[in-house]
Amino acid sequence: MSRHKIPKGIYGVLSFGVIIALLSFGCGRGKDSTAGGISSFGFKKQFVIEISNPGSLPLANHPVVLDIATVLKSVPDFSPSDFALFEDSGKELKIIPSQADDLDQDANPEELAFLATLPAASTTRIICGYASDGKAALAVSPRTYARLAWEEQDANIGWESNCAAYRFYWGQLEAFGKLDNRLIMSTFDAQYTYHDMMDWGMDILKIGNASGLGAISIWENDTRIPTINAVGKGDVQYARKVVGTGPVRAIARVDITGIQPAESGYGVTLIMSAFTDNRFSRQDIVLRSAAGGNLVYSPGIQKLHGETWSWDKDKGFLATWGEGAQGAGEVGLGLMFSPESYAGFSENELDRYVKLSAEAGAKQTFWILGGWHQGIGAPAAPQAENWARDVEETGIRLRTPLGIRILGE
């Protein structure tokens, strides 16, 4: 894939597939660049975000996540509590739903998230208005949601978009199948029977002792160390938090401790995100150990009965299509990762494990995707073949190295 050339400036990698340049171009911050302008929304100041898609594929409703600390280097008076984004069409300003996310909940948001539609080999211009003195109130209907446990065991945390829903419990992960675009998790309670077909869809995967869709294992050479307490039995501990519910990104955070052997000091933080109008879940992971250095981990992908599966380490994906939970019929599981982080492959009777390498304490990103033959985005026949193609192409889009310029004074 070709790389986008960015003019000289200050550079920093904000998140996977995003390269940013902070430039001083005198872009009229504080002046209205479009009819009506940001002042009509109550904002006194503005700066411009230019996003370049260097690839040959268009990116529709593509998630963009910016590091606020990096933005502040160019726009030091920017406040993540008082801003809005606008599409600059040259005629009128259209509000782009966005949010600032406080991932560690220290009252200082670290990331700014929004969606952008980016034609192939093109540059898109977005205006950020800020400094309204709290007077701007731009209501946006959320199409994402996240919540903690709804069952008596108090094990779940769930996150969803209008196109997909996922849950984490006892270290295992799975997907729900949706028949339509409604949000579902607010209706769940201890008596909710989502293992049966509902009017919105159902739980499509029976996990048992397997990994499901992305449970984490740590590797010491050929020895796999799981982070699962199957059916709730084990020493691993899970601290679950809802970081954000929307309007464009639902975020669930899980900090995993108590991983054996205790002297290893292993710990895992998972920050899992569902984005409006998207079916995947973005999985940001940070690994810790007493020794530090390089660690090898795997998001396990469960084997399915009667499955057809494929993978390609150089293309960064693994996909399987087969029988799901009782009554669900055929389902798909997908994993997308950076080929540069590939460190090996293993499997057992329950799961397949793509081994990935990461530095202790450094964030790395992979993605998971659940599919269902009846659900939103179901692949056309032949479904197994087209499911693998869907997973592969989704990974290509998500790994596209966007070029971003923050244009300040």
Buried (B, 14 or more C-beta within 10 A) or exposed (E): EEEBEBEEBEEEEBBBBBBBBBBEBEBEBBEBBBEEBBBEBBBBBBBBBBBBBBBEBBBEBBBBBBBBEBBBBBBEEBBBEBBBBBBBEEEEBEBBBBBBBBBEEEEEBBBBBBBBBBEEBEBBBBBBBBBBEEEBEBEBEBBBBBBEBBEEEEBBBBBBBBBBBBBBBBBBBBBBBBBEEEBBBEEBEEEBEBBEBBEBBBBBBBBEEBBBBBBBBBBEEEEBBBBBBBEEEBEBEBEBBBBBBBBBBBBBBBBBBBBEEEEBBBBBBBBBBBBBBBBBBBBBBBBBBEEEEEBBBBBBBBBBEEBBBBBEBEBBBBBBBBBBBEEBEBBBBBBBBBEEBBBBEBEEEBBBBBBBBBEBEEBBBBBBBBBBBBBBBBBEEEBBBBBBBBBBBBBBBBBBBBBBBBBBE
